[in-house]
Amino acid sequence: MPPWYNDALLVKILRNKNHWILAAVLAGAFMLPAAFMPAQAATLGERVTFNVNAQYDFSGRTSIQTSLLAISEHAYFFIEDSFWQGRSYSEQQILLNKLITLGTEFDARIYQIETSFFGSEPNPGLDGDSRVYIVFSNLIDTAGGYIDTTNQYSKQQLVNSNEHELIFLNARVMSNELKSKTFLAHEFQHLISFQQRNLSRGIDDDVWINEMRSEYAVTLLGYNEPYDGSNLDRRVDSFNNTSTDSLTAWPNADADYGQIDLFGQYLVEHYGQAVLQSTMQSRQTSGYAINEALNAVGVRLNFGDVFLRWAAANWLNDASSDTALGYSNVGVRRDLKVPATRQLTGTENTLDEQFQDWQARWLKFSNWPTGSTGWLKVNFISPQLDDFRLVAIVYRPRAEVVLASAAPAPDPVTVTYFPVGSLVNGANFDLGTGITQIILIPAKMAKLASFGLREDYVPLRISTTRQISAVAASSPTPSVTPAVTPAAPSPLVDVGLSEGSLVQAQGDYRVYQIGRGWKRHILNPTIFRLNNWSFNQVITVAPAVLALYPESNLLRYDGNERVYLLDTAGIKHWLDMSGDYFVRSGRNFAAVFTIGLNEFSAYRLGNSIAR
């Protein structure tokens, strides 16, 4: 029992017409310490009507009658009268003791730990009272609790406001101490976020990142240990069942919480609590806030980089060889088992998928014909292909693979992260190295913020084919930049367009240059002028014809062997890697366009790319 509780407290249930009121009566040595004395705004036993959100109320009501049953240093605890009167006297005593225990936990741990980590809630807040109002009412089965920011405004601004710092919790979980404090910890972070983000910084966070902080608050307080039966345990089950849900779109389904809880766990485990704390203090939101937070702690990765590593970790869930590819939590390591989204066999496949932003799919390719050699070439087609990134997980037998070159056997599992813009070149995998299966994990990363209830889907077509000859063979040199060697034209394209042709698809304003079976986008009219081209030279073809040519953003200028990636903003990035790694990363030397120095100089130089 807490120090302010005394067995001499007599609790009487007084029937007053049709209402039940709890009255605390002093008896013998019972005293409330000063810290728990009722504030002027609320007194023990007081009955208060609260406006509620009908969406979460079990009966769809818009208001409820409650009574104040306990006061702690930092909170008032109300219970809905109709719920309370439905309990027997002995049940009420049990619930009252649970409430007192929760009040002690809130004061001693939840309030202290969360405000130290995230910052203060509105205090004294709109009502001028330093205590938080916590109301237990009969909520729908799927709601453990909620806050409604309407209550943070005056009635003159929003007529239904309760004008208090207010948290609603489901009265039906009162008897479960773990769930009560889990839900309270989660919702209290939302109150803090409103103060730190909306009021202090004028930032209206996207829902997903606010919810991610609330889910992590449960871990911060230690409520996910032991793991079995914890909130995290439930979230892992949700993730296993709906692993392909978008991280950032927020229809407020169970699947959404599985995504943000696991991403938050991964983010903190691998990059530190300071990253999550910084998202609260940032003037940015969503992906921008995470980018800023990672940079602040010296992590040279961005949101997209971390997302791909998380997606790979969710499949492999094994940190023994690379800590980035798993979780430290024992329960998550045991239970997280992401199923393949699609399973395809053989070397000739075509599949069509639809993607929202920050949504991963795990596509398993396996069962090649016995003794397959050559290359598995993977092509990607999408109207927004530049918005996609990819991580590939390649499996080989653990026994040594004897290669024709007598090179050392590759690792049993290799993980490759493809950079922005690289999917226009496709990906190539050497089946002669003994590959047994490939997991491709594509993800769309167009937006960094302003996510809503639902986000638009964008199609991605993935096709695989087997090529007997080596793809874009190159001779690795000691130079950090590979020498570009001649490559045969792509066997996939032969529609009569000559090398260097300028083409556009019917109905599309974009102009491309054709070269060695590839096309590259000409970004603007300045490039035309620098190359002394005329728009009269542009050939119009059917969209299906142009679609036969995979798009490339790789280039070099004549007389220099360095290869660059040109992004959609017209910034060139040197690919600082060996020729061997260039090929192993899925890039293709046939896709490298040679341009004049004038055009090359027109593009600004950005950061180098080493992967």
C-alpha positions in Angstrom: 0.0 0.0 0.0 1.2 3.6 -0.6 2.2 5.6 2.4 -0.9 7.8 2.2 -3.3 4.8 2.4 -4.7 3.7 5.8 -6.8 0.7 6.7 -9.0 3.1 8.8 -10.4 4.5 5.6 -14.0 3.6 5.4 -15.6 3.7 2.0 -19.4 4.1 2.0 -21.6 3.8 -1.0 -24.5 6.2 -0.5 -27.6 5.8 -2.6 -28.9 9.2 -3.7 -32.0 8.6 -5.7 -30.8 6.9 -8.9 -27.1 7.8 -8.5 -24.2 6.2 -6.8 -21.7 8.4 -5.1 -18.5 7.4 -3.5 -17.7 9.3 -0.3 -14.4 9.1 1.5 -15.0 9.4 5.2 -12.3 10.1 7.7 -12.1 7.6 10.5 -9.5 7.2 13.3 -6.0 7.9 12.1 -6.8 8.3 8.4 -5.3 11.5 6.9 -4.4 12.6 3.3 -0.9 14.1 3.0 -0.7 17.6 1.7 0.4 16.3 -1.7 -2.9 14.5 -2.1 -5.2 17.2 -0.7 -8.0 18.1 -3.2 -7.3 21.1 -5.4 -9.9 23.9 -5.5 -11.0 22.8 -8.9 -12.1 19.3 -7.8 -13.0 17.7 -4.5 -13.2 14.0 -3.6 -16.6 12.6 -4.3 -17.5 15.5 -6.7 -19.7 14.5 -9.7 -18.6 15.9 -13.1 -20.1 15.5 -16.5 -17.6 15.1 -19.3 -18.1 15.4 -23.0 -16.8 12.3 -24.7 -15.9 11.2 -28.2 -18.8 9.0 -29.5 -16.4 7.2 -31.8 -14.7 5.6 -28.8 -17.6 5.4 -26.4 -19.0 1.9 -26.0 -22.6 3.1 -26.5 -21.9 6.0 -28.8 -22.7 8.6 -26.2 -21.5 12.2 -26.3 -21.4 12.8 -22.6 -21.0 10.8 -19.4 -21.6 11.4 -15.6 -18.6 10.6 -13.4 -17.4 10.8 -9.8 -14.0 11.8 -8.5 -12.7 8.8 -6.5 -9.0 9.5 -5.9 -6.6 12.4 -6.0 -2.8 12.0 -6.3 0.0 14.6 -6.5 -0.3 14.8 -10.3 -3.7 13.5 -11.2 -7.5 13.3 -10.5 -9.1 9.9 -11.1 -12.7 9.8 -12.1 -14.9 6.8 -12.8 -18.1 6.7 -14.9 -21.1 6.4 -12.5 -23.0 3.9 -14.6 -20.0 1.6 -14.8 -19.3 2.0 -11.0 -22.9 1.3 -9.9 -22.8 -2.0 -11.9 -20.1 -3.3 -9.6 -20.7 -5.1 -6.3 -19.4 -3.6 -3.1 -16.5 -6.0 -2.9 -15.6 -5.4 -6.6 -15.6 -1.7 -5.9 -13.1 -2.1 -3.1 -10.8 -4.1 -5.4 -11.1 -1.4 -8.1 -10.5 1.4 -5.6 -7.3 -0.3 -4.5 -6.3 -0.7 -8.1 -6.9 3.0 -8.6 -4.8 3.9 -5.6 -2.0 1.7 -6.9 -2.2 3.3 -10.4 -2.1 6.8 -8.8 1.1 5.9 -7.0 2.6 4.5 -10.2 1.6 7.6 -12.1 3.2 10.0 -9.6 6.4 8.0 -8.9 7.2 6.6 -12.3 5.0 7.5 -15.3 4.9 11.2 -14.7 8.6 11.5 -13.6 10.1 9.3 -16.3 8.1 10.6 -19.2 8.5 14.3 -18.4 12.2 13.8 -17.9 12.5 12.0 -21.2 10.0 13.9 -23.5 9.4 17.2 -21.6 6.4 18.6 -19.7 2.8 18.3 -20.4 0.7 21.5 -20.4 1.2 22.5 -16.8 -0.7 24.2 -15.2 -2.6 24.1 -18.5 -5.8 25.6 -19.7 -7.6 25.1 -16.4 -4.9 26.5 -14.2 -4.6 23.2 -12.4 -1.3 21.3 -12.3 -3.1 17.9 -12.1 -4.1 15.8 -15.1 -7.7 14.6 -15.3 -7.9 10.8 -15.8 -11.4 9.5 -16.5 -12.2 5.8 -16.6 -15.3 5.2 -18.8 -16.8 2.4 -20.8 -15.0 2.5 -24.2 -15.2 0.2 -27.2 -13.3 -3.1 -27.0 -10.5 -2.0 -29.3 -9.7 1.2 -27.4 -7.5 1.1 -24.3 -7.7 4.9 -24.0 -7.6 8.2 -25.9 -7.0 11.9 -25.6 -9.0 14.4 -27.6 -7.1 17.7 -28.2 -10.5 19.5 -28.3 -10.1 19.6 -24.5 -7.0 21.8 -24.8 -9.0 24.7 -26.1 -11.6 26.9 -24.5 -15.3 26.5 -24.9 -15.3 29.8 -26.8 -13.0 28.2 -29.4 -14.5 24.6 -29.3 -17.9 24.3 -27.7 -17.5 20.6 -26.7 -14.2 21.2 -24.9 -13.9 20.0 -21.3 -11.2 22.6 -20.7 -8.9 20.2 -18.9 -5.7 18.2 -19.6 -7.7 15.0 -19.9 -7.0 11.4 -20.6 -9.8 8.8 -21.1 -9.1 5.1 -20.2 -11.2 2.0 -20.7 -12.9 1.2 -17.4 -13.0 -2.4 -18.3 -9.2 -2.7 -18.0 -9.0 -1.2 -14.4 -8.7 -4.7 -12.9 -5.6 -5.4 -15.1 -2.8 -3.4 -13.5 -0.4 -4.0 -16.4 -2.9 -2.8 -19.1 -4.0 0.2 -17.0 -0.5 1.6 -16.6 0.5 0.6 -20.2 -2.5 2.6 -21.6 -1.9 5.5 -19.2 1.8 5.7 -20.1 0.8 5.7 -23.8 -1.8 8.4 -23.5 0.3 10.6 -21.3 2.9 10.9 -24.0 0.2 12.3 -26.2 -0.5 15.1 -23.7 3.2 15.8 -23.6 3.4 15.9 -27.4 0.6 18.4 -27.5 2.6 20.8 -25.3 6.0 20.2 -26.8 4.9 20.0 -30.5 1.7 22.0 -30.9 1.9 24.6 -28.2 5.6 25.2 -27.8 6.8 24.8 -31.4 3.7 25.2 -33.5 4.2 21.7 -35.1 1.3 19.5 -35.9 2.9 16.0 -36.0 1.8 13.3 -38.4 -0.1 10.7 -36.4 2.3 7.9 -36.9 5.4 9.5 -35.3 3.3 10.7 -32.3 2.0 7.2 -31.8 5.5 5.8 -32.2 6.7 7.9 -29.2 3.7 6.7 -27.2 4.4 3.1 -27.9 8.0 3.6 -26.9 7.0 5.2 -23.7 5.7 1.8 -22.6 9.1 0.3 -23.2 10.8 3.3 -21.5 8.8 2.5 -18.3 9.7 -1.1 -18.4 6.2 -2.4 -19.0 7.3 -4.6 -21.9 9.4 -6.7 -19.5 8.6 -9.5 -19.0 7.9 -9.8 -22.7 5.2 -12.5 -22.7 1.7 -10.9 -22.5 3.1 -7.4 -22.8 2.1 -4.6 -25.2 5.1 -5.4 -27.3 4.2 -9.1 -27.5 0.8 -8.1 -28.9 2.3 -5.7 -31.4 4.7 -8.3 -32.7 1.6 -10.6 -33.3 0.0 -7.7 -35.2 3.1 -7.2 -37.3 3.4 -10.9 -38.2 -0.2 -10.9 -39.4 0.0 -7.6 -41.4 3.6 -7.0 -42.1 3.0 -5.2 -45.4 1.1 -2.3 -43.8 2.4 1.2 -44.4 4.4 2.7 -41.6 3.2 6.2 -42.1 -0.4 6.0 -43.4 -2.8 6.0 -40.4 -6.3 4.5 -40.6 -5.9 3.7 -36.9 -6.0 0.0 -37.2 -4.2 -2.6 -35.1 -1.8 -3.2 -38.0 -0.6 0.4 -37.7 0.4 0.0 -34.1 2.4 -3.1 -35.0 4.4 -1.1 -37.6 5.2 1.9 -35.5 6.0 -0.1 -32.3 8.5 -2.3 -34.0 10.1 0.6 -36.0 10.4 2.6 -32.8 12.0 -0.4 -31.0 14.5 -0.9 -33.9 15.3 2.9 -34.1 16.2 3.2 -30.5 18.0 -0.2 -30.2 20.3 0.7 -33.1 20.7 4.4 -33.0 19.9 5.4 -29.4 17.1 7.0 -27.3 18.4 10.5 -28.3 17.1 10.0 -31.8 13.5 9.6 -30.5 13.9 12.4 -28.0 15.1 14.7 -30.8 11.9 14.1 -32.8 10.1 15.8 -29.9 12.4 18.8 -30.0 12.6 19.2 -33.7 11.0 22.0 -35.8 10.4 19.3 -38.4 8.0 16.3 -38.5 7.9 12.8 -39.7 10.8 11.7 -42.0 12.4 15.2 -41.9 12.5 15.0 -38.0 14.1 11.6 -38.1 16.7 12.7 -40.7 17.5 15.7 -38.5 17.7 13.5 -35.3 20.0 10.9 -37.0 22.3 13.7 -38.1 22.3 15.3 -34.7 23.7 12.1 -33.1 26.2 11.6 -35.8 24.5 8.7 -37.7 25.3 9.1 -41.4 22.1 7.4 -42.5 18.7 8.9 -43.4 15.2 7.8 -42.8 15.2 5.7 -46.0 18.4 4.0 -45.1 17.1 3.0 -41.7 13.8 1.9 -43.1 15.6 -0.5 -45.5 17.7 -1.9 -42.7 14.7 -2.4 -40.6 12.9 -4.2 -43.4 15.9 -6.5 -43.8 16.0 -7.1 -40.0 12.4 -8.0 -39.9 13.0 -10.8 -42.4 16.4 -12.1 -41.1 15.8 -11.2 -37.4 19.4 -12.3 -36.7 21.9 -9.8 -35.3 24.7 -12.4 -34.9 26.7 -11.3 -37.9 25.4 -7.8 -38.3 23.7 -6.0 -35.4 21.6 -4.0 -37.9 19.9 -7.1 -39.1 18.1 -8.1 -35.9 16.7 -7.0 -32.5 18.2 -7.2 -29.0 14.9 -8.0 -27.4 14.8 -11.7 -26.7 11.0 -12.0 -27.2 11.1 -10.2 -30.5 13.9 -12.4 -31.7 11.8 -15.4 -30.8 8.4 -14.4 -32.1 9.0 -12.1 -35.1 8.5 -14.2 -38.2 7.6 -12.2 -41.3 6.1 -14.3 -44.0 7.0 -13.9 -47.7 4.4 -11.6 -49.4 4.8 -13.5 -52.7 6.7 -16.7 -53.5 7.9 -17.2 -57.1 9.7 -20.1 -58.6 12.0 -20.4 -61.6 13.8 -17.7 -63.5 11.0 -16.3 -65.6 8.4 -14.3 -63.6 6.3 -11.1 -63.8 4.4 -9.7 -60.9 2.5 -6.5 -60.3 2.4 -5.0 -56.8 0.8 -1.8 -55.4 2.7 0.4 -52.9 1.9 3.2 -50.5 4.8 5.2 -49.1 6.9 3.5 -46.5 5.4 0.1 -47.2 7.7 -2.9 -47.7 7.0 -6.2 -49.4 9.1 -9.4 -49.0 9.2 -11.1 -52.4 10.9 -14.6 -52.4 12.4 -16.0 -55.6 13.7 -19.5 -55.6 13.7 -23.0 -57.1 15.8 -22.3 -60.2 16.3 -25.3 -62.6 19.0 -27.6 -61.3 22.5 -26.4 -62.3 21.3 -23.0 -63.4 24.1 -20.7 -64.5 24.2 -17.2 -66.0 22.5 -14.2 -64.5 19.0 -13.6 -63.1 18.1 -10.2 -64.4 15.4 -8.3 -62.5 13.7 -5.3 -64.2 11.4 -2.8 -62.5 8.8 -0.6 -64.2 6.7 2.1 -62.4 5.4 5.6 -63.3 7.3 6.7 -60.2 10.3 4.4 -60.3 12.7 7.0 -58.8 10.6 6.9 -55.6 11.5 3.2 -55.0 14.4 1.7 -53.2 15.3 -1.9 -52.7 17.2 -4.2 -50.4 18.1 -7.7 -51.7 18.9 -10.6 -49.4 20.8 -13.4 -51.3 21.1 -16.9 -49.9 23.8 -19.5 -50.8 24.6 -22.9 -49.3 26.6 -22.8 -46.1 29.0 -25.3 -47.7 31.7 -23.8 -49.8 30.6 -23.0 -53.3 33.3 -23.8 -55.9 33.4 -21.1 -58.5 34.9 -21.4 -62.0 37.3 -18.6 -61.1 38.4 -20.5 -57.9 37.5 -17.4 -56.0 36.6 -17.8 -52.3 33.1 -18.8 -51.6 30.7 -15.9 -50.9 28.9 -15.5 -47.6 25.9 -17.7 -47.0 23.7 -14.6 -46.7 24.5 -11.2 -48.3 22.5 -8.1 -48.0 22.6 -5.3 -50.5 21.0 -1.9 -50.2 20.2 -0.2 -53.5 20.5 3.7 -53.6 17.9 6.2 -54.7 17.4 6.1 -58.5 19.2 2.8 -59.0 16.2 0.7 -59.9 16.1 2.1 -63.4 19.1 -0.1 -64.1 17.5 -3.2 -62.7 19.4 -5.7 -60.7 21.5 -8.7 -61.7 22.3 -11.8 -59.7 25.0 -14.4 -60.7 23.3 -17.8 -60.4 26.7 -19.4 -61.0 27.7 -18.5 -57.4 25.3 -21.0 -56.1 22.4 -18.7 -55.2 19.5 -20.7 -53.7 17.0 -18.0 -53.1 16.7 -14.2 -53.3 14.5 -12.0 -51.1 13.7 -8.7 -52.8 12.3 -6.0 -50.5 11.1 -3.0 -52.5 9.7 0.1 -50.7 8.3 3.4 -52.0 9.7 6.5 -50.4 8.3 9.5 -52.2 7.0 11.6 -49.2 8.7 12.4 -46.0 5.8 14.1 -44.2 2.1 15.1 -44.4 0.7 11.6 -44.2 -3.0 11.0 -43.7 -5.6 8.4 -43.1 -4.8 6.7 -46.4 -2.2 7.3 -49.1 -2.3 6.7 -52.8 -1.0 3.4 -54.2 1.5 3.3 -57.0 2.1 0.3 -59.2 5.4 -1.5 -59.5 6.0 -4.3 -62.1 8.9 -6.7 -61.3 10.0 -9.1 -64.0 12.8 -11.6 -63.9 14.5 -13.4 -66.7 17.6 -15.5 -67.1 20.5 -14.3 -69.2 23.2 -16.9 -70.1 26.0 -14.4 -70.7 27.5 -12.2 -68.1 25.7 -8.9 -67.5 27.8 -5.8 -68.2 31.1 -7.6 -67.7 33.8 -5.4 -66.3 37.4 -5.9 -65.3 38.0 -4.7 -61.7 41.1 -2.5 -61.4 42.9 -1.1 -58.3 41.3 2.2 -59.0 38.4 3.1 -56.7 36.5 4.0 -59.9 35.8 1.2 -62.4 36.9 1.5 -65.9 33.9 1.4 -68.2 34.3 -1.5 -70.7 32.2 -2.0 -73.8 29.1 -4.0 -73.4 26.8 -5.6 -75.8 23.4 -4.0 -76.6 20.6 -5.3 -74.5 19.0 -8.3 -76.2 15.6 -7.3 -74.8 15.2 -4.2 -77.1 15.2 -4.1 -80.9 12.5 -1.8 -82.2 14.6 0.1 -84.8 15.7 3.1 -82.7 19.2 4.0 -83.4 21.9 4.8 -80.9 21.6 8.4 -79.7 18.0 8.8 -80.8 15.9 11.4 -79.0 12.4 10.0 -78.3 9.2 10.7 -76.4 6.1 8.6 -75.8 2.9 9.7 -77.4 1.1 12.0 -74.9 4.2 12.5 -72.7 6.2 15.6 -72.6 9.4 13.9 -71.4 12.2 13.4 -73.8 14.8 10.5 -73.6 18.0 9.6 -75.3 18.5 6.0 -76.4 21.8 4.2 -75.9 22.8 0.5 -75.9 19.2 -0.7 -75.1 18.7 1.9 -72.4 17.0 5.3 -72.2 18.0 8.4 -70.1 15.7 11.3 -69.3 16.8 14.7 -70.7 16.0 16.9 -67.7 15.5 20.3 -69.3 15.9 22.4 -72.5 19.3 23.6 -71.3 20.7 20.1 -72.0 19.3 20.4 -75.5 21.2 23.6 -76.1 24.4 22.3 -74.6 24.3 19.3 -77.0 23.2 21.4 -80.0 20.1 19.3 -80.3 16.8 20.5 -81.9 13.3 19.5 -80.8 12.7 18.7 -84.4 15.0 15.7 -83.9 12.6 14.1 -81.3 10.8 11.0 -82.5 7.4 10.2 -81.1 6.8 6.5 -80.4 4.0 4.5 -78.7 4.3 4.3 -74.9 4.7 0.5 -75.1 7.7 0.9 -77.3 9.5 3.4 -75.0 8.6 1.2 -72.0 10.7 -1.6 -73.5 13.8 0.4 -72.7 14.8 0.4 -69.0 15.7 3.9 -67.7 19.2 4.7 -66.6 20.5 7.7 -64.6 24.2 6.6 -64.9 26.7 8.8 -66.8 30.3 9.8 -67.3 31.9 12.4 -69.5 34.0 11.6 -72.4 37.6 11.1 -71.5 37.0 10.2 -67.8 36.3 6.8 -66.3 34.4 8.0 -63.2 30.8 6.9 -63.2 28.1 9.2 -61.7 24.5 8.8 -60.7 22.3 11.8 -61.8 19.3 12.4 -59.5 16.0 14.0 -60.5 17.2 17.4 -59.2 20.1 17.5 -61.6 22.7 16.7 -59.0 25.5 14.2 -59.9 26.9 11.8 -57.4 30.2 10.0 -57.9 29.9 6.2 -57.4 32.9 5.7 -55.2 33.3 1.9 -55.5 35.2 -0.8 -57.3 34.1 -2.3 -60.6 33.3 -5.6 -58.9 31.1 -3.9 -56.3 29.4 -1.9 -59.0 28.2 -5.1 -60.7 27.4 -6.9 -57.4 25.3 -4.0 -56.3 23.0 -4.7 -59.3 24.2 -1.8 -61.5 24.9 -2.3 -65.2 27.8 -0.9 -67.2 25.7 -1.0 -70.4 23.5 1.6 -68.7 26.3 4.2 -68.4 25.8 7.1 -70.9 28.8 9.0 -72.1 28.1 12.7 -72.3 30.1 15.9 -73.3 31.9 18.0 -70.8 29.6 20.9 -71.3 26.6 18.9 -70.2 28.5 17.3 -67.4 29.6 20.6 -66.0 26.0 21.8 -66.0 25.1 19.4 -63.2 25.9 20.3 -59.6 28.1 17.9 -57.7 26.5 16.2 -54.7 27.7 13.7 -52.1 29.5 10.5 -53.3 27.8 7.2 -53.1 29.7 4.2 -51.8 27.0 1.5 -51.9 
